[in-house]
Amino acid sequence: MKDLNEILKDIKSLATARSVHISTAESCTGGLISKYLTDEPGSSSYFSASIITYSNQSKIDLLCVSKLTLEEFGAVSREVVEEMSRGLINRTSCDYALSVSGIMGPSNDKSEKDVGTVWINISSKDLLLSKMHILSGSREINREETARLALNYLYDFIKGV
């Protein structure tokens, strides 16, 4: 997999060339992905918005994630990150939405899911890609790895469209 700086430059190049806008909905990364995207000079030409929805209630209020979906599948699920992305596209009118939700550690906060479980979703108005990973690092390493994976998927998604 590419180095993070290389991925960011590739996203910038591709998004700028295609005149597309990207937004992020972050839970477990707490804004780290949008921080990385906006570290890149000129990111305002392709980065639209970020909504950090750390709590379940904020996912409901800000991204229109269904309370029933949260109750049935839990916040760390394919279903929730897909609803997060749909809500993000509706709120920001972006071309591409990137959403993440996971359990970074050190404990799983009474969830039945393992520490390190993370769901990543990349969506456009017509397509979506959801991936699950189980990471094994510390909280900090898991957050950084989630951001790197998500950005790599974002680049591949945009490139493939």
C-alpha positions in Angstrom: 0.0 0.0 0.0 1.1 3.5 -0.8 2.6 6.0 1.8 0.0 8.4 3.2 1.5 11.5 1.6 1.5 9.8 -1.8 -2.2 8.8 -1.3 -3.1 12.3 -0.4 -1.3 13.8 -3.4 -3.0 11.2 -5.7 -6.4 12.1 -4.2 -5.7 15.8 -4.8 -4.6 15.2 -8.4 -7.5 13.0 -9.3 -10.2 15.0 -7.5 -8.9 18.3 -9.0 -8.7 16.8 -12.5 -12.3 15.5 -12.3 -13.7 18.6 -10.4 -15.2 16.5 -7.7 -15.9 17.2 -4.1 -15.3 14.9 -1.1 -16.9 15.0 2.4 -16.2 12.8 5.4 -18.3 11.4 8.2 -16.0 10.3 11.0 -16.7 8.5 14.2 -13.7 6.5 15.5 -11.1 8.7 13.8 -12.6 11.9 15.3 -11.6 14.1 12.4 -8.2 12.6 11.6 -9.2 11.8 8.0 -10.3 15.3 7.3 -7.2 16.7 9.0 -5.1 14.6 6.6 -7.1 15.8 3.6 -6.9 19.4 4.6 -3.1 19.2 5.3 -2.7 19.1 1.5 -2.4 22.7 0.1 -5.2 23.5 -2.2 -7.6 21.0 -0.6 -10.4 23.6 -0.6 -10.8 23.0 -4.3 -12.0 19.4 -3.6 -12.7 18.9 0.1 -16.2 20.0 1.0 -17.0 19.1 4.6 -16.5 16.8 7.6 -19.1 15.8 10.2 -17.7 14.1 13.3 -20.5 11.9 14.7 -18.9 10.2 17.7 -22.1 9.4 19.5 -25.0 7.4 18.2 -27.3 10.4 18.8 -25.1 12.6 16.6 -25.3 10.0 13.9 -29.1 10.2 14.1 -29.3 14.0 14.4 -26.6 15.0 11.9 -26.6 12.2 9.3 -30.1 10.8 9.6 -28.9 7.3 10.5 -31.9 5.3 11.6 -32.2 4.6 15.3 -33.5 1.2 14.4 -30.4 0.5 12.3 -28.2 1.4 15.2 -30.2 -0.8 17.6 -30.2 -3.8 15.3 -26.7 -3.7 13.9 -24.7 -1.4 16.3 -22.7 1.7 15.4 -19.8 -0.4 14.1 -21.5 -2.0 11.1 -21.8 -1.9 7.3 -25.4 -0.7 7.6 -24.5 2.3 9.7 -21.5 3.5 7.7 -23.6 3.2 4.5 -26.4 5.3 6.1 -23.7 7.8 7.4 -22.5 8.2 3.8 -26.0 8.6 2.4 -26.8 11.2 5.0 -23.5 13.0 4.3 -24.2 13.1 0.5 -27.7 14.6 1.2 -26.3 17.2 3.6 -23.3 18.3 1.7 -24.1 17.5 -1.9 -20.6 16.0 -2.3 -19.7 13.7 -5.1 -17.9 11.2 -2.8 -18.6 10.5 0.9 -16.2 8.6 3.1 -17.6 7.3 6.4 -15.9 5.3 9.2 -17.0 3.8 12.5 -15.0 1.5 14.7 -13.8 0.4 18.1 -10.3 1.7 18.5 -9.6 0.5 22.0 -8.3 -0.1 24.5 -11.6 -1.7 25.5 -14.7 -2.5 23.5 -17.1 -0.5 25.8 -19.4 -3.5 26.3 -19.8 -4.1 22.5 -19.9 -7.7 21.3 -17.5 -6.6 18.6 -13.7 -7.0 19.0 -11.4 -4.1 19.7 -9.9 -3.0 16.4 -13.1 -3.7 14.4 -13.7 -0.9 11.9 -16.1 -0.4 9.0 -15.2 2.0 6.1 -17.6 3.1 3.4 -17.0 5.1 0.3 -20.1 6.2 -1.6 -21.2 8.3 -4.6 -24.7 8.9 -5.6 -24.9 5.6 -7.5 -22.1 3.4 -6.1 -20.8 2.2 -2.8 -18.0 0.2 -1.3 -17.9 -1.1 2.3 -15.0 -2.8 3.9 -14.5 -4.3 7.4 -11.1 -4.7 9.1 -10.0 -5.9 12.5 -6.9 -4.0 13.5 -4.5 -5.0 16.2 -2.6 -1.9 17.2 -3.0 0.6 20.0 -5.8 3.1 19.9 -3.5 5.7 18.2 -2.2 3.2 15.7 -5.7 1.9 14.9 -6.9 5.4 14.3 -4.0 6.1 11.9 -4.4 2.8 10.1 -8.2 3.4 9.7 -7.5 6.8 8.2 -4.8 5.4 5.8 -7.0 2.5 4.7 -10.0 4.8 4.2 -8.0 7.3 2.1 -6.5 4.5 0.0 -10.0 3.1 -0.6 -11.2 6.6 -1.5 -8.5 7.0 -4.1 -9.2 3.6 -5.6 -13.0 4.3 -5.6 -12.6 7.7 -7.4 -10.1 6.2 -9.8 -12.4 3.3 -10.7 -15.5 5.4 -11.4 
